[in-house]
Amino acid sequence: MYTYTTNNESETETLGERFAAALQGGSVIVAMYGDLGAGKTAFVRGMARGLGLSCRVSSPTFTIVNEYLGKRDLIHFDMYRLSSADELFDIGWEDYVNRGAICAVEWSENVDGAFWGDEIKVNIEKTGETSRRITIEGGPELPC
């Protein structure tokens, strides 16, 4: 488990960029946790940059899933409106995971039963107005 501190949204994005660039190939599930406004989407914006994607990343709160396609696909889920893992499976969760993409899942606590135990957990905690403590469990250690 690794813990990082960011002081603003830009630093949170940069950490996400470094994180995604360090991920190995194949399917990766990134289970994200944190309060509303903690910076989960900012972290995913950085992940997209780290994967070489130049698309506009926004929260899929109403669409549930956004796909960002490139050399390595990033599938961005927002589970805020779901109440169980069954609902996630109903929208084709296994198909997304089996594509070899990186699946970043906001509000993972709402779909606890959807993961098989090999996910990387990213917890983003507000420590101030713009500062965050970001804990990554199961993922790569990031270079300084």
C-alpha positions in Angstrom: 0.0 0.0 0.0 1.3 3.4 -1.0 0.1 6.8 0.3 0.5 10.1 -1.6 -0.5 13.7 -0.8 -1.6 16.1 -3.4 -2.2 19.8 -2.8 -4.5 20.6 -5.6 -6.5 19.2 -8.5 -3.6 19.4 -10.9 -1.4 17.3 -8.6 -4.2 14.7 -8.3 -4.3 14.5 -12.1 -0.5 14.2 -12.3 -0.6 11.3 -9.8 -3.3 9.6 -11.9 -1.1 10.1 -15.0 1.9 8.5 -13.3 -0.3 5.7 -11.9 -1.7 4.7 -15.3 1.7 4.9 -17.0 3.0 2.4 -14.5 0.2 -0.2 -15.1 1.0 -3.5 -16.7 -0.8 -4.6 -19.8 -4.0 -6.7 -19.8 -7.2 -6.1 -17.9 -7.0 -3.9 -14.8 -9.8 -3.0 -12.4 -9.2 0.2 -10.5 -11.8 0.4 -7.7 -12.1 4.0 -6.5 -13.4 5.2 -3.2 -13.9 8.7 -1.9 -16.6 11.2 -0.9 -18.4 13.4 -3.4 -15.9 16.0 -4.7 -12.8 14.1 -3.5 -11.1 14.0 -6.8 -11.9 10.6 -8.3 -12.7 12.1 -11.8 -9.6 14.3 -11.6 -7.5 11.1 -11.0 -9.2 9.4 -14.0 -8.4 12.5 -16.2 -4.8 12.0 -15.3 -5.0 8.3 -16.0 -6.2 9.1 -19.5 -3.2 11.3 -20.1 -0.9 8.6 -18.7 -2.4 6.2 -21.3 -1.7 8.7 -24.1 -5.4 9.6 -24.6 -6.2 13.2 -25.5 -10.0 13.0 -25.0 -12.1 15.1 -22.7 -12.7 13.0 -19.5 -15.9 13.7 -17.6 -17.8 11.9 -14.9 -20.2 9.4 -16.3 -22.7 10.0 -13.4 -25.8 9.9 -15.7 -24.5 7.6 -18.5 -22.9 5.2 -16.0 -20.0 4.4 -18.4 -17.7 6.4 -20.7 -15.3 4.7 -23.0 -12.0 6.4 -24.0 -10.4 4.4 -26.8 -6.8 4.4 -27.8 -3.7 2.2 -27.9 -5.0 1.1 -24.5 -8.6 1.6 -23.7 -9.9 3.3 -20.5 -13.4 2.4 -19.4 -14.7 4.9 -16.8 -17.6 3.8 -14.6 -19.6 5.8 -12.1 -21.6 3.6 -9.8 -23.2 6.4 -7.8 -26.7 5.6 -9.1 -26.4 1.8 -8.8 -27.4 -0.1 -5.7 -25.8 -3.5 -6.3 -23.3 -5.5 -8.2 -26.1 -7.2 -10.1 -26.9 -3.9 -11.8 -23.3 -3.6 -13.0 -23.4 -7.1 -14.4 -26.7 -6.2 -16.2 -24.8 -3.5 -18.2 -22.2 -6.0 -19.4 -19.4 -5.6 -16.7 -17.7 -8.9 -17.6 -17.6 -7.9 -21.3 -15.8 -4.7 -20.4 -13.3 -6.4 -18.1 -12.6 -9.1 -20.7 -11.6 -6.5 -23.3 -8.2 -6.0 -21.8 -9.0 -2.4 -20.9 -8.3 -0.5 -17.7 -11.7 -0.2 -15.9 -11.7 2.8 -13.5 -14.8 2.4 -11.2 -15.9 5.4 -9.1 -18.2 4.7 -6.1 -17.0 1.1 -6.0 -18.6 0.6 -2.6 -22.0 0.5 -4.3 -21.0 -2.6 -6.3 -18.8 -4.5 -3.8 -19.6 -8.0 -5.2 -18.4 -7.1 -8.7 -14.7 -7.5 -8.0 -12.8 -10.8 -7.8 -10.1 -9.7 -5.3 -7.4 -8.6 -7.8 -8.5 -5.0 -8.2 -6.3 -2.1 -7.4 -8.0 0.1 -4.7 -7.6 3.8 -4.8 -9.0 5.7 -1.9 -9.1 9.5 -2.1 -9.6 11.4 1.1 -10.1 15.1 1.5 -7.6 16.5 4.0 -8.3 20.2 3.3 -10.0 22.5 0.8 -7.8 21.3 -2.1 -5.4 18.8 -0.5 -6.0 15.0 -0.7 -4.5 11.8 0.8 -4.5 9.2 -1.9 -3.9 5.6 -0.9 -3.2 3.0 -3.6 -3.5 -0.7 -2.6 -2.4 -3.5 -4.9 -1.0 -1.2 -7.5 2.5 -0.3 -8.6 4.8 1.9 -6.6 5.1 5.1 -8.5 8.5 6.7 -9.3 9.1 10.1 -7.8 
